Amino acid sequence: MSLVDLNPGQNGIIENILCDMKLSKRLQALGCIEGTEVCIKNRAPFGDPIIINIRGFDLAIRKKDAIHISLKEITDGNCCISR
C-alpha cells in the first residue's frame, strides 16, 4: 500500500521509500523516514496534492512523489484530523 491509497482521516506507518536516490533524500529531509506515523489530512479537489501530517506539521506532497512511499495502515490509531 502506498501513501496515495489512504483516504483523509486514515493513518499509516512508513515502511520504505522506493524511488531514485535524489527523491528519496528529499523526502527523508522532509521527515518521511521509515517507522514514522503519517496521517492523511486532505486532498486537493482533483486529488493532487495530498496534505499529510507528519511529525507534527502539515506537508503538501504531489501524488507522483507520494506513490513511492509504501505504508503499513494503522486501523486503531488517533487521526490528526480529530486533534
Rosetta silent file (secondary structure, phi, psi, omega in degrees, C-alpha in Angstrom):
SEQUENCE: MSLVDLNPGQNGIIENILCDMKLSKRLQALGCIEGTEVCIKNRAPFGDPIIINIRGFDLAIRKKDAIHISLKEITDGNCCISR
SCORE:     score description
SCORE:     0.000 S_00000001
   1 L     0.000  139.186  178.001    0.000    0.000    0.000 S_00000001
   2 E  -111.660  173.928 -177.613    1.295    3.466   -0.802 S_00000001
   3 H   -59.815  -32.773 -178.371    0.513    6.896    0.611 S_00000001
   4 H   -73.518  -14.474 -179.692   -1.946    7.650   -2.211 S_00000001
   5 H   -79.531  -17.201 -179.920   -4.089    4.628   -1.247 S_00000001
   6 L   -82.453  150.057  176.179   -5.148    6.148    2.085 S_00000001
   7 L  -100.042  160.136  176.791   -8.199    8.371    2.425 S_00000001
   8 L   -53.164  132.673 -178.615   -8.414   11.525    4.543 S_00000001
   9 L    98.944  -11.777  179.776   -8.530   10.540    8.202 S_00000001
  10 L   -94.016  149.326  179.768   -6.525    7.327    7.798 S_00000001
  11 E  -112.372  160.400  174.445   -3.114    6.740    9.357 S_00000001
  12 E  -157.626  166.639  176.098   -0.144    4.675    8.325 S_00000001
  13 E  -116.895  130.417 -178.029    3.455    3.975    9.224 S_00000001
  14 E   -67.210  124.712  177.036    6.131    4.488    6.582 S_00000001
  15 E   -94.207  -48.018  176.127    7.773    1.176    5.679 S_00000001
  16 E  -165.364  170.142  178.227   10.113    2.364    2.919 S_00000001
  17 E  -120.036  118.710 -174.518   10.593    4.763    0.025 S_00000001
  18 L  -110.399   87.047  179.070   11.037    3.112   -3.360 S_00000001
  19 L  -159.759 -173.300  179.765   12.415    5.678   -5.815 S_00000001
  20 L   -68.750  162.777 -173.163   15.635    7.201   -7.087 S_00000001
  21 H   -62.393  -37.906 -177.955   18.198    8.454   -4.579 S_00000001
  22 H   -62.596  -49.096  179.213   17.561   12.171   -5.247 S_00000001
  23 H   -67.737  -39.335  179.527   13.822   11.977   -4.469 S_00000001
  24 H   -59.597  -45.406  178.949   14.422    9.590   -1.576 S_00000001
  25 H   -65.791  -37.117  178.453   16.832   12.021    0.107 S_00000001
  26 H   -64.510  -44.893  179.540   14.424   14.921   -0.460 S_00000001
  27 H   -66.367  -38.365  177.836   11.515   13.041    1.132 S_00000001
  28 H   -66.008  -36.571  177.408   13.681   11.951    4.054 S_00000001
  29 H   -65.925  -26.955  177.609   14.771   15.554    4.611 S_00000001
  30 L   -83.793   -4.165  176.934   11.076   16.491    4.840 S_00000001
  31 L   109.588    1.194  179.812   10.561   13.879    7.591 S_00000001
  32 L   -83.024   82.956 -176.165    9.427   10.832    5.614 S_00000001
  33 L  -116.544  144.869 -179.943   11.564    8.315    7.485 S_00000001
  34 L   -51.746  134.424  179.054   10.883    4.595    7.994 S_00000001
  35 L    90.821   -3.976 -179.000    8.803    3.969   11.107 S_00000001
  36 L   -86.335  136.292  177.395    7.240    7.444   11.143 S_00000001
  37 E   -80.562  138.755  179.962    3.476    7.740   11.518 S_00000001
  38 E  -133.017  143.939  179.591    1.694    9.753    8.848 S_00000001
  39 E  -126.695  135.391  176.035   -1.931   10.892    8.614 S_00000001
  40 E   -82.802  118.258 -179.759   -3.796   11.996    5.501 S_00000001
  41 E   -89.836  -45.459 -174.587   -5.467   15.312    6.313 S_00000001
  42 E  -164.598  166.499  173.979   -6.960   16.325    2.989 S_00000001
  43 E  -129.022  149.143  173.916   -6.696   16.142   -0.772 S_00000001
  44 L   -66.150  161.085 -176.329   -6.990   18.910   -3.332 S_00000001
  45 L   -50.726  -36.928  179.246  -10.219   18.824   -5.394 S_00000001
  46 L  -100.453   13.441  174.314   -8.626   16.804   -8.216 S_00000001
  47 L    90.722   -2.997 -177.673   -6.542   14.671   -5.830 S_00000001
  48 L  -138.917  121.750    6.592   -3.208   16.439   -6.246 S_00000001
  49 L   -86.311  177.449  176.747   -1.511   17.470   -3.971 S_00000001
  50 E  -107.436  133.895  177.069   -2.175   15.444   -0.822 S_00000001
  51 E   -97.630  120.135  179.192   -1.947   17.175    2.563 S_00000001
  52 E  -118.590  156.504  172.743   -0.345   14.925    5.179 S_00000001
  53 E  -111.664  121.987 -178.145    0.521   15.412    8.826 S_00000001
  54 E  -139.990  127.697  179.318    3.921   14.023    9.702 S_00000001
  55 L    54.261   33.449  174.538    5.926   14.623   12.885 S_00000001
  56 L    88.890    2.187  176.746    3.515   17.367   13.975 S_00000001
  57 E  -132.399  157.719  179.881    3.483   19.502   10.840 S_00000001
  58 E   -90.388  142.669 -177.823    1.459   19.559    7.640 S_00000001
  59 E  -137.939  129.746  174.557    3.110   18.802    4.340 S_00000001
  60 E   -93.896  126.496 -176.915    1.692   19.066    0.813 S_00000001
  61 E  -131.695  138.018 -179.981    3.080   16.316   -1.384 S_00000001
  62 L   -70.818  148.544  179.035    2.453   15.567   -5.047 S_00000001
  63 H   -59.777  -38.200 -177.814    0.788   12.278   -5.960 S_00000001
  64 H   -66.150  -22.640  174.798    3.671   11.353   -8.256 S_00000001
  65 H   -90.422  -38.349 -177.242    6.014   11.573   -5.254 S_00000001
  66 H   -66.213  -26.314 -178.597    3.605   10.088   -2.695 S_00000001
  67 L   -66.154  -20.573 -179.896    3.121    6.918   -4.723 S_00000001
  68 L   -84.129   -6.539 -178.833    6.736    5.949   -3.913 S_00000001
  69 E   -97.224  110.201  179.839    6.118    5.927   -0.132 S_00000001
  70 E   -91.329  141.946 -173.268    4.925    2.500    0.975 S_00000001
  71 E  -127.841  160.979  165.975    2.954    2.247    4.225 S_00000001
  72 E  -112.113  121.851 -176.713    1.532   -0.148    6.735 S_00000001
  73 E   -71.010  141.709  174.596   -2.002    1.021    7.591 S_00000001
  74 E  -106.772  124.055 -178.100   -2.929    1.692   11.223 S_00000001
  75 L   -97.161  -20.957 -175.262   -6.563    0.913   11.966 S_00000001
  76 L  -115.184   14.287 -178.973   -6.754    1.838   15.649 S_00000001
  77 L   -83.057  162.214  174.639   -4.591    4.977   15.808 S_00000001
  78 L   -79.767  135.986 -178.625   -5.736    8.505   16.574 S_00000001
  79 L   -89.863  149.113 -179.387   -6.098   10.577   13.465 S_00000001
  80 H   -68.023  -22.490 -179.105   -4.568   14.010   13.102 S_00000001
  81 H   -68.766  -34.254 -176.542   -7.910   15.443   11.877 S_00000001
  82 H   -80.458   -7.604 -179.163   -9.583   14.845   15.238 S_00000001
  83 L   -79.410    0.000    0.000   -6.848   16.692   17.156 S_00000001
